[in-house]
Amino acid sequence: MPRYLLFPGRHHLLTRFQAEYLSRLAAQRDGGPTDGGEVTVVWAVTSANHENTRRNPVPYHRREAAIERFSVLAGLRSVVVPIFDTTPTDRFAEVTVKTVAAATGLELTPADTVIACSTPEVAAMYERLGFRIAGVEADVEPTPARPWDVLLRLADGDPSWRDLAHPATLDVYARYRLDELVRSVVNDPVVGDEGGLTATRDYRTYAEAFTDAAQRKWDAVREHVRPGRIVDIGCGAGAVLELADRDPALRESDLIGVEVARQLFEECVHKKAQGVFSNPNVFFYRRNVLGGAVFAPRSVDTTMTFALTHEIWSYGDRMSSLRRFVQAIYDHTVPGGVWINSDVCGPDGRDRPVRLRLATTDGANPARPRTDLASLTPAEVAGHVRGLSTRARLDQFAVDYRFPFPYRPLDSAAGPVDGAVGAAQGAVGPVDGPDSPGDGPDGAVVELPLGAAMDFLTRKDYPDNWLSETQEQFCGLEWADWKALLADVGFEVDPASGPFRNEWIVTNRLAPVAALSTVTGAPLDWPVTHVLLVARRPVNT
């Protein structure tokens, strides 16, 4: 056994088997007094900059604490090195070895180092560099439970995980309540493996859009904000909290941002470190409210949410998840406190059929929509969608949209009229009746529910995030649904609440390329697109 044993891995949980295996391996070292004698285990903790995600639920500093405790109990000499996550690369092994050298000064070579690794793909990378491999679990028959398998037992509520986990893990998990964290994160119904709501979102453009709209959002809600403990859930990159921070009337308040997406949370922390906020009581948490209570009952004066509730509806279990979210906000709100929610809203009577005429001359009109966008790069997806006419985008939307999208073309020249896509949408050829709904562009006509029409029209201009936007439903709830939900939970709806129409969207996005009518051809005005909710917890609760 050489002097060093490099053990790369995420190391969220340590097992009794690992202690026995590493101890046996270290005992094979037969060094003399001049070369240090004992083996040094170099723990390369990968994804060290990730936490609170399904793949990486435990933060690095807790993983490091468990490894140090493990090393003492097992009698191993250890060095722990954080390895930050990178984009997938076949040079992962080389990057890890260089990171160890930069962090510790240890120049690990095939002559003095063995790699402990049970993942064949990763082990092969080290073998190409000339290192020998100790297979850990892969060396033993029958194969013992790997650490991640044990962690999943914990998440599933299987008590046998305690028999397999090392006492160091049991100790650290108990002291810092990490078992609760693991169960919450791994079983989260909304958040994806890497911590965001969707893997296809371009967070750079997403953050820029929120920053551009921050002043408008703050102006709309400022009068309803109650000083004290102010929380922005889904705070993005913290743009609205920056404006709250500049308000003299809120200088004594605590400003708290909660964000689940790793990229946006890291930007919030970076801003705070750079001195963007003057209020010393600005805090950021990376949490998902659906995963469990974030704040103590009756402890928050004002909660703000912007463009968040439709995501909870879309990525969760629709009304079930949304109701849990609203209940969690109610529970943490002080009596007399307020929840301010600004988001998209479905039109009244969203299920009634309407006719929609869409422009066909503002882009290409391929014979059929593509079914392979998920295999393209983001730039290729954006380029394809951007080149389609408005009418052709509807066909593409129907293919990529995650929710039911019943529509039928009323023209013979546009849209799917045969094959799998057409059959799925109930497409038909020309039918009797008007095909010119209202004033608007020349183009092709389709018939569909009003809510589906607005879901398409409010998403058609996001080619850069097309595969993300088509996973979300904007029109799941209309104003009457919101009022019923708030009353059911216990909130009182302030008179300032209500649905409204974004006139800029109508003028710049809808009217130039689309027109709306009843199924008999009577023109329809554009419906509401957004809602502002000011919900107060009654004082006597």
Order of alpha helices (4+ residues) and beta strands (2+ residues): beta-alpha-beta-alpha-beta-alpha-beta-alpha-beta-alpha-alpha-alpha-alpha-alpha-beta-alpha-beta-alpha-beta-beta-alpha-alpha-beta-beta-alpha-alpha-beta-alpha-beta-alpha-alpha-alpha-beta-beta-beta-beta
